[in-house]
Amino acid sequence: MEICLTSPLDMHLHLRDTTMLRLAAPLSSDFAGAVVMPNLVPPLTNAADMLAYAQRIREATPAGVNFDPLMTLFFTAMNEQELAAAQEAPGFFGLKLYPAGITTNSEGGVSNLADAHRTLSIMEERAIPLLVHGESHGFVMDREEEFLGIYRQLATKYPKLRISMEHITTAAALQLLDEFENLCATVTLQHLIITLDDIAGGMLQPHLFCKPIAKRPADRDALLQAALNAHPRLMFGSDSAPHPRCKKESCGCAAGCFTSPLSLPKLAELFATHGKLDNLQAFVCDNACNIHGLTPSSKRVILHDQPMQVPSSYRSYGETVVPMFAGEQLPWSVKSIRES
């Protein structure tokens, strides 16, 4: 069995920088493009730094490979001139809002939403998408659900602002997609597969630990059904987040799953197993294009039901990263990629 995907997109990706970027970029370039997160150290807060980072991504991508970095800025209070400069920059996609201190390198995020309203108003006027890491600082299993009220406030106050609920993990978040036309969402590979029990039900599994934390089986099942049925406002966003092995296998385990090299084969397996392979194109490309008006670079990725051996780790430029499903054999793999 085979499937040909046209210009698949990853709508939420971490590529890091320097040596980690040089490892991660080639392993993420099966996609035609990706929305790249801005929470570097220091974060990307202006157009000049964003353009310089985009150039480093292109330099780290293998020659002859079509991979378009769709760039984001770390949300700060920005005026009309600053937002106009960002919007005019090649490859600019939107702003990413992090509640302060909620995840990796987010200490400079938003502490008081009232301080963000002027910037949000300008974004609505200029049709700049808002991407949100939607978690409170409450009990870890409740953080996303506690944030849903803020999504409702934003969607109501700014009805023309396109708001993406990033890496949703709960059935409750899915319900908002049917309440507000200006809301859309991304969902990761891991949240379609695992629950909290897979992380902490037996021996701790550091390479499955991510934020938002995986939730209950009912949440996982609801997300999977929405993806399999190609909900028109749900998009694939891997949230693939490489960390050095020493940062994952430690007492202060870094949050993030590295899934880029195996996302498409594992998604093909999931959709084929459930008899929904015809919906995979919408989930990994068409929905995003319809929502955001994207025209990605031409790329044809053919996957087939032949085994893929996931390496125990990826090593390059002095970095070692352990992927999800390390050492396992997956039943699907990439057969060929045609760049054009």
TORZA-237975 format. One record per residue (C-alpha): residue number from 1; residue in three letters; x, y, z. Coordinates in steps of 0.05 Angstrom, whole numbers, plus 5000, padded with zeros to 4 digits. Layout:
N
site resi NUM&resn ALA&u X&v Y&w Z
...
// end
This chain:
340
site resi 1&resn MET&u 5000&v 5000&w 5000
site resi 2&resn GLU&u 5024&v 5070&w 4984
site resi 3&resn ILE&u 5002&v 5142&w 4993
site resi 4&resn CYS&u 5029&v 5204&w 4959
site resi 5&resn LEU&u 5026&v 5267&w 5001
site resi 6&resn THR&u 5031&v 5334&w 4965
site resi 7&resn SER&u 5070&v 5388&w 5001
site resi 8&resn PRO&u 5059&v 5365&w 5073
site resi 9&resn LEU&u 5066&v 5420&w 5126
site resi 10&resn ASP&u 5086&v 5418&w 5199
site resi 11&resn MET&u 5048&v 5475&w 5231
site resi 12&resn HIS&u 5088&v 5476&w 5296
site resi 13&resn LEU&u 5162&v 5460&w 5297
site resi 14&resn HIS&u 5223&v 5474&w 5341
site resi 15&resn LEU&u 5290&v 5474&w 5305
site resi 16&resn ARG&u 5333&v 5507&w 5359
site resi 17&resn ASP&u 5397&v 5540&w 5337
site resi 18&resn THR&u 5472&v 5530&w 5324
site resi 19&resn THR&u 5494&v 5457&w 5328
site resi 20&resn MET&u 5424&v 5432&w 5346
site resi 21&resn LEU&u 5395&v 5469&w 5287
site resi 22&resn ARG&u 5445&v 5436&w 5241
site resi 23&resn LEU&u 5423&v 5368&w 5267
site resi 24&resn ALA&u 5348&v 5381&w 5268
site resi 25&resn ALA&u 5337&v 5418&w 5202
site resi 26&resn PRO&u 5357&v 5360&w 5155
site resi 27&resn LEU&u 5315&v 5312&w 5197
site resi 28&resn SER&u 5254&v 5358&w 5192
site resi 29&resn SER&u 5257&v 5372&w 5117
site resi 30&resn ASP&u 5213&v 5316&w 5092
site resi 31&resn PHE&u 5159&v 5369&w 5099
site resi 32&resn ALA&u 5151&v 5424&w 5048
site resi 33&resn GLY&u 5152&v 5475&w 5103
site resi 34&resn ALA&u 5140&v 5487&w 5176
site resi 35&resn VAL&u 5117&v 5541&w 5224
site resi 36&resn VAL&u 5180&v 5552&w 5265
site resi 37&resn MET&u 5175&v 5572&w 5338
site resi 38&resn PRO&u 5211&v 5634&w 5365
site resi 39&resn ASN&u 5229&v 5614&w 5436
site resi 40&resn LEU&u 5304&v 5615&w 5426
site resi 41&resn VAL&u 5354&v 5645&w 5476
site resi 42&resn PRO&u 5343&v 5703&w 5469
site resi 43&resn PRO&u 5274&v 5698&w 5437
site resi 44&resn LEU&u 5259&v 5727&w 5369
site resi 45&resn THR&u 5223&v 5793&w 5381
site resi 46&resn ASN&u 5238&v 5834&w 5319
site resi 47&resn ALA&u 5240&v 5826&w 5243
site resi 48&resn ALA&u 5315&v 5832&w 5236
site resi 49&resn ASP&u 5330&v 5775&w 5284
site resi 50&resn MET&u 5275&v 5733&w 5253
site resi 51&resn LEU&u 5304&v 5742&w 5183
site resi 52&resn ALA&u 5374&v 5724&w 5208
site resi 53&resn TYR&u 5346&v 5660&w 5240
site resi 54&resn ALA&u 5309&v 5642&w 5176
site resi 55&resn GLN&u 5374&v 5648&w 5138
site resi 56&resn ARG&u 5409&v 5601&w 5187
site resi 57&resn ILE&u 5352&v 5551&w 5177
site resi 58&resn ARG&u 5361&v 5554&w 5102
site resi 59&resn GLU&u 5436&v 5544&w 5109
site resi 60&resn ALA&u 5424&v 5483&w 5153
site resi 61&resn THR&u 5374&v 5452&w 5104
site resi 62&resn PRO&u 5406&v 5404&w 5053
site resi 63&resn ALA&u 5418&v 5434&w 4984
site resi 64&resn GLY&u 5363&v 5421&w 4934
site resi 65&resn VAL&u 5311&v 5408&w 4987
site resi 66&resn ASN&u 5246&v 5448&w 4985
site resi 67&resn PHE&u 5233&v 5469&w 5057
site resi 68&resn ASP&u 5200&v 5536&w 5072
site resi 69&resn PRO&u 5209&v 5562&w 5143
site resi 70&resn LEU&u 5146&v 5600&w 5162
site resi 71&resn MET&u 5172&v 5648&w 5215
site resi 72&resn THR&u 5141&v 5671&w 5280
site resi 73&resn LEU&u 5158&v 5725&w 5330
site resi 74&resn PHE&u 5155&v 5718&w 5406
site resi 75&resn PHE&u 5094&v 5758&w 5428
site resi 76&resn THR&u 5112&v 5824&w 5462
site resi 77&resn ALA&u 5077&v 5891&w 5463
site resi 78&resn MET&u 5087&v 5916&w 5391
site resi 79&resn ASN&u 5064&v 5979&w 5357
site resi 80&resn GLU&u 5037&v 5989&w 5287
site resi 81&resn GLN&u 5105&v 6004&w 5258
site resi 82&resn GLU&u 5138&v 5942&w 5288
site resi 83&resn LEU&u 5082&v 5896&w 5265
site resi 84&resn ALA&u 5083&v 5926&w 5196
site resi 85&resn ALA&u 5158&v 5913&w 5191
site resi 86&resn ALA&u 5148&v 5841&w 5213
site resi 87&resn GLN&u 5091&v 5830&w 5163
site resi 88&resn GLU&u 5133&v 5857&w 5106
site resi 89&resn ALA&u 5190&v 5809&w 5122
site resi 90&resn PRO&u 5195&v 5750&w 5074
site resi 91&resn GLY&u 5169&v 5685&w 5106
site resi 92&resn PHE&u 5134&v 5719&w 5165
site resi 93&resn PHE&u 5074&v 5679&w 5190
site resi 94&resn GLY&u 5050&v 5704&w 5257
site resi 95&resn LEU&u 5062&v 5718&w 5331
site resi 96&resn LYS&u 5068&v 5664&w 5385
site resi 97&resn LEU&u 5040&v 5681&w 5453
site resi 98&resn TYR&u 5069&v 5645&w 5513
site resi 99&resn PRO&u 5043&v 5655&w 5584
site resi 100&resn ALA&u 5105&v 5676&w 5623
site resi 101&resn GLY&u 5146&v 5616&w 5647
site resi 102&resn ILE&u 5097&v 5563&w 5622
site resi 103&resn THR&u 5146&v 5523&w 5579
site resi 104&resn THR&u 5217&v 5522&w 5551
site resi 105&resn ASN&u 5249&v 5591&w 5545
site resi 106&resn SER&u 5183&v 5628&w 5558
site resi 107&resn GLU&u 5204&v 5670&w 5618
site resi 108&resn GLY&u 5193&v 5734&w 5578
site resi 109&resn GLY&u 5122&v 5715&w 5559
site resi 110&resn VAL&u 5057&v 5750&w 5576
site resi 111&resn SER&u 5042&v 5759&w 5650
site resi 112&resn ASN&u 4979&v 5802&w 5643
site resi 113&resn LEU&u 4935&v 5793&w 5583
site resi 114&resn ALA&u 4908&v 5864&w 5591
site resi 115&resn ASP&u 4977&v 5889&w 5569
site resi 116&resn ALA&u 4969&v 5851&w 5503
site resi 117&resn HIS&u 4904&v 5882&w 5479
site resi 118&resn ARG&u 4933&v 5939&w 5438
site resi 119&resn THR&u 4979&v 5891&w 5400
site resi 120&resn LEU&u 4922&v 5842&w 5390
site resi 121&resn SER&u 4878&v 5897&w 5361
site resi 122&resn ILE&u 4931&v 5916&w 5310
site resi 123&resn MET&u 4941&v 5842&w 5293
site resi 124&resn GLU&u 4867&v 5836&w 5280
site resi 125&resn GLU&u 4868&v 5897&w 5235
site resi 126&resn ARG&u 4928&v 5872&w 5196
site resi 127&resn ALA&u 4904&v 5799&w 5193
site resi 128&resn ILE&u 4965&v 5772&w 5229
site resi 129&resn PRO&u 4953&v 5703&w 5260
site resi 130&resn LEU&u 4960&v 5693&w 5334
site resi 131&resn LEU&u 4989&v 5626&w 5358
site resi 132&resn VAL&u 4979&v 5611&w 5432
site resi 133&resn HIS&u 5010&v 5562&w 5481
site resi 134&resn GLY&u 4945&v 5555&w 5520
site resi 135&resn GLU&u 4960&v 5534&w 5591
site resi 136&resn SER&u 4949&v 5564&w 5659
site resi 137&resn HIS&u 4997&v 5557&w 5718
site resi 138&resn GLY&u 4949&v 5510&w 5754
site resi 139&resn PHE&u 4952&v 5436&w 5767
site resi 140&resn VAL&u 4988&v 5405&w 5708
site resi 141&resn MET&u 4931&v 5361&w 5684
site resi 142&resn ASP&u 4882&v 5420&w 5686
site resi 143&resn ARG&u 4924&v 5474&w 5655
site resi 144&resn GLU&u 4896&v 5470&w 5584
site resi 145&resn GLU&u 4824&v 5465&w 5606
site resi 146&resn GLU&u 4833&v 5524&w 5653
site resi 147&resn PHE&u 4858&v 5566&w 5595
site resi 148&resn LEU&u 4798&v 5552&w 5551
site resi 149&resn GLY&u 4761&v 5612&w 5581
site resi 150&resn ILE&u 4817&v 5657&w 5556
site resi 151&resn TYR&u 4809&v 5629&w 5486
site resi 152&resn ARG&u 4735&v 5645&w 5490
site resi 153&resn GLN&u 4750&v 5716&w 5512
site resi 154&resn LEU&u 4800&v 5726&w 5456
site resi 155&resn ALA&u 4755&v 5695&w 5403
site resi 156&resn THR&u 4697&v 5739&w 5425
site resi 157&resn LYS&u 4735&v 5804&w 5434
site resi 158&resn TYR&u 4773&v 5797&w 5368
site resi 159&resn PRO&u 4725&v 5761&w 5320
site resi 160&resn LYS&u 4768&v 5774&w 5259
site resi 161&resn LEU&u 4833&v 5752&w 5292
site resi 162&resn ARG&u 4855&v 5683&w 5269
site resi 163&resn ILE&u 4874&v 5646&w 5333
site resi 164&resn SER&u 4910&v 5580&w 5333
site resi 165&resn MET&u 4906&v 5538&w 5396
site resi 166&resn GLU&u 4973&v 5504&w 5394
site resi 167&resn HIS&u 4985&v 5430&w 5409
site resi 168&resn ILE&u 4917&v 5418&w 5441
site resi 169&resn THR&u 4911&v 5357&w 5486
site resi 170&resn THR&u 4839&v 5353&w 5510
site resi 171&resn ALA&u 4770&v 5336&w 5484
site resi 172&resn ALA&u 4746&v 5402&w 5514
site resi 173&resn ALA&u 4792&v 5442&w 5469
site resi 174&resn LEU&u 4763&v 5408&w 5408
site resi 175&resn GLN&u 4694&v 5433&w 5426
site resi 176&resn LEU&u 4717&v 5505&w 5419
site resi 177&resn LEU&u 4731&v 5493&w 5345
site resi 178&resn ASP&u 4657&v 5485&w 5334
site resi 179&resn GLU&u 4639&v 5546&w 5376
site resi 180&resn PHE&u 4683&v 5599&w 5344
site resi 181&resn GLU&u 4698&v 5605&w 5270
site resi 182&resn ASN&u 4762&v 5646&w 5283
site resi 183&resn LEU&u 4793&v 5589&w 5324
site resi 184&resn CYS&u 4835&v 5534&w 5294
site resi 185&resn ALA&u 4884&v 5485&w 5327
site resi 186&resn THR&u 4945&v 5442&w 5318
site resi 187&resn VAL&u 4955&v 5373&w 5348
site resi 188&resn THR&u 5019&v 5333&w 5355
site resi 189&resn LEU&u 5036&v 5261&w 5338
site resi 190&resn GLN&u 5048&v 5242&w 5410
site resi 191&resn HIS&u 4981&v 5268&w 5434
site resi 192&resn LEU&u 4946&v 5224&w 5382
site resi 193&resn ILE&u 4981&v 5163&w 5411
site resi 194&resn ILE&u 5002&v 5167&w 5484
site resi 195&resn THR&u 4969&v 5183&w 5551
site resi 196&resn LEU&u 5000&v 5203&w 5617
site resi 197&resn ASP&u 5002&v 5129&w 5634
site resi 198&resn ASP&u 5053&v 5117&w 5579
site resi 199&resn ILE&u 5098&v 5170&w 5611
site resi 200&resn ALA&u 5091&v 5155&w 5685
site resi 201&resn GLY&u 5049&v 5092&w 5693
site resi 202&resn GLY&u 5109&v 5048&w 5702
site resi 203&resn MET&u 5182&v 5067&w 5695
site resi 204&resn LEU&u 5187&v 5140&w 5677
site resi 205&resn GLN&u 5196&v 5152&w 5602
site resi 206&resn PRO&u 5234&v 5218&w 5595
site resi 207&resn HIS&u 5232&v 5218&w 5519
site resi 208&resn LEU&u 5156&v 5219&w 5521
site resi 209&resn PHE&u 5153&v 5278&w 5569
site resi 210&resn CYS&u 5128&v 5341&w 5536
site resi 211&resn LYS&u 5087&v 5403&w 5552
site resi 212&resn PRO&u 5028&v 5404&w 5550
site resi 213&resn ILE&u 5031&v 5337&w 5586
site resi 214&resn ALA&u 4994&v 5279&w 5554
site resi 215&resn LYS&u 4925&v 5270&w 5584
site resi 216&resn ARG&u 4873&v 5216&w 5593
site resi 217&resn PRO&u 4853&v 5161&w 5544
site resi 218&resn ALA&u 4787&v 5196&w 5529
site resi 219&resn ASP&u 4824&v 5259&w 5509
site resi 220&resn ARG&u 4873&v 5221&w 5466
site resi 221&resn ASP&u 4816&v 5183&w 5432
site resi 222&resn ALA&u 4777&v 5247&w 5418
site resi 223&resn LEU&u 4838&v 5281&w 5386
site resi 224&resn LEU&u 4852&v 5219&w 5344
site resi 225&resn GLN&u 4781&v 5215&w 5318
site resi 226&resn ALA&u 4782&v 5289&w 5299
site resi 227&resn ALA&u 4848&v 5280&w 5262
site resi 228&resn LEU&u 4826&v 5216&w 5227
site resi 229&resn ASN&u 4762&v 5251&w 5204
site resi 230&resn ALA&u 4801&v 5312&w 5180
site resi 231&resn HIS&u 4765&v 5364&w 5222
site resi 232&resn PRO&u 4772&v 5425&w 5177
site resi 233&resn ARG&u 4802&v 5470&w 5230
site resi 234&resn LEU&u 4851&v 5419&w 5258
site resi 235&resn MET&u 4922&v 5416&w 5231
site resi 236&resn PHE&u 4983&v 5374&w 5243
site resi 237&resn GLY&u 5036&v 5409&w 5284
site resi 238&resn SER&u 5090&v 5362&w 5309
site resi 239&resn ASP&u 5117&v 5406&w 5365
site resi 240&resn SER&u 5179&v 5365&w 5352
site resi 241&resn ALA&u 5228&v 5393&w 5403
site resi 242&resn PRO&u 5299&v 5365&w 5404
site resi 243&resn HIS&u 5338&v 5367&w 5469
site resi 244&resn PRO&u 5407&v 5337&w 5481
site resi 245&resn ARG&u 5403&v 5268&w 5510
site resi 246&resn CYS&u 5436&v 5292&w 5574
site resi 247&resn LYS&u 5380&v 5343&w 5584
site resi 248&resn LYS&u 5325&v 5291&w 5576
site resi 249&resn GLU&u 5356&v 5235&w 5617
site resi 250&resn SER&u 5367&v 5277&w 5679
site resi 251&resn CYS&u 5331&v 5297&w 5743
site resi 252&resn GLY&u 5309&v 5361&w 5710
site resi 253&resn CYS&u 5281&v 5328&w 5648
site resi 254&resn ALA&u 5271&v 5378&w 5591
site resi 255&resn ALA&u 5201&v 5378&w 5561
site resi 256&resn GLY&u 5194&v 5358&w 5488
site resi 257&resn CYS&u 5189&v 5297&w 5442
site resi 258&resn PHE&u 5233&v 5293&w 5380
site resi 259&resn THR&u 5188&v 5266&w 5325
site resi 260&resn SER&u 5207&v 5301&w 5260
site resi 261&resn PRO&u 5243&v 5242&w 5226
site resi 262&resn LEU&u 5185&v 5194&w 5237
site resi 263&resn SER&u 5123&v 5237&w 5238
site resi 264&resn LEU&u 5099&v 5222&w 5168
site resi 265&resn PRO&u 5110&v 5146&w 5171
site resi 266&resn LYS&u 5076&v 5142&w 5239
site resi 267&resn LEU&u 5017&v 5184&w 5215
site resi 268&resn ALA&u 5010&v 5140&w 5154
site resi 269&resn GLU&u 5008&v 5079&w 5199
site resi 270&resn LEU&u 4955&v 5111&w 5244
site resi 271&resn PHE&u 4910&v 5132&w 5187
site resi 272&resn ALA&u 4918&v 5067&w 5149
site resi 273&resn THR&u 4903&v 5025&w 5211
site resi 274&resn HIS&u 4837&v 5062&w 5220
site resi 275&resn GLY&u 4819&v 5060&w 5146
site resi 276&resn LYS&u 4826&v 5136&w 5139
site resi 277&resn LEU&u 4887&v 5142&w 5095
site resi 278&resn ASP&u 4849&v 5186&w 5046
site resi 279&resn ASN&u 4842&v 5239&w 5100
site resi 280&resn LEU&u 4917&v 5245&w 5115
site resi 281&resn GLN&u 4929&v 5297&w 5059
site resi 282&resn ALA&u 4878&v 5344&w 5091
site resi 283&resn PHE&u 4908&v 5335&w 5160
site resi 284&resn VAL&u 4980&v 5348&w 5140
site resi 285&resn CYS&u 4969&v 5402&w 5087
site resi 286&resn ASP&u 4901&v 5421&w 5058
site resi 287&resn ASN&u 4869&v 5444&w 5123
site resi 288&resn ALA&u 4928&v 5491&w 5137
site resi 289&resn CYS&u 4926&v 5518&w 5067
site resi 290&resn ASN&u 4852&v 5532&w 5072
site resi 291&resn ILE&u 4856&v 5564&w 5140
site resi 292&resn HIS&u 4917&v 5607&w 5129
site resi 293&resn GLY&u 4917&v 5617&w 5053
site resi 294&resn LEU&u 4984&v 5582&w 5045
site resi 295&resn THR&u 5016&v 5559&w 4980
site resi 296&resn PRO&u 5073&v 5514&w 5000
site resi 297&resn SER&u 5132&v 5493&w 4957
site resi 298&resn SER&u 5118&v 5435&w 4912
site resi 299&resn LYS&u 5140&v 5368&w 4942
site resi 300&resn ARG&u 5113&v 5298&w 4934
site resi 301&resn VAL&u 5126&v 5249&w 4990
site resi 302&resn ILE&u 5109&v 5176&w 4976
site resi 303&resn LEU&u 5101&v 5132&w 5037
site resi 304&resn HIS&u 5091&v 5056&w 5035
site resi 305&resn ASP&u 5077&v 5000&w 5083
site resi 306&resn GLN&u 5148&v 4977&w 5087
site resi 307&resn PRO&u 5186&v 4976&w 5154
site resi 308&resn MET&u 5227&v 5034&w 5180
site resi 309&resn GLN&u 5278&v 5023&w 5235
site resi 310&resn VAL&u 5281&v 5083&w 5281
site resi 311&resn PRO&u 5352&v 5096&w 5304
site resi 312&resn SER&u 5368&v 5092&w 5378
site resi 313&resn SER&u 5393&v 5164&w 5372
site resi 314&resn TYR&u 5413&v 5216&w 5321
site resi 315&resn ARG&u 5484&v 5244&w 5328
site resi 316&resn SER&u 5512&v 5303&w 5291
site resi 317&resn TYR&u 5555&v 5364&w 5304
site resi 318&resn GLY&u 5570&v 5340&w 5375
site resi 319&resn GLU&u 5496&v 5334&w 5392
site resi 320&resn THR&u 5459&v 5269&w 5410
site resi 321&resn VAL&u 5383&v 5268&w 5408
site resi 322&resn VAL&u 5338&v 5209&w 5423
site resi 323&resn PRO&u 5274&v 5206&w 5381
site resi 324&resn MET&u 5206&v 5180&w 5400
site resi 325&resn PHE&u 5201&v 5105&w 5386
site resi 326&resn ALA&u 5277&v 5100&w 5390
site resi 327&resn GLY&u 5302&v 5031&w 5368
site resi 328&resn GLU&u 5232&v 5008&w 5346
site resi 329&resn GLN&u 5210&v 4985&w 5278
site resi 330&resn LEU&u 5152&v 5023&w 5247
site resi 331&resn PRO&u 5110&v 4989&w 5194
site resi 332&resn TRP&u 5110&v 5049&w 5146
site resi 333&resn SER&u 5167&v 5089&w 5116
site resi 334&resn VAL&u 5183&v 5142&w 5065
site resi 335&resn LYS&u 5193&v 5110&w 4997
site resi 336&resn SER&u 5213&v 5171&w 4958
site resi 337&resn ILE&u 5211&v 5247&w 4958
site resi 338&resn ARG&u 5206&v 5287&w 4895
site resi 339&resn GLU&u 5226&v 5359&w 4898
site resi 340&resn SER&u 5201&v 5405&w 4843
// end
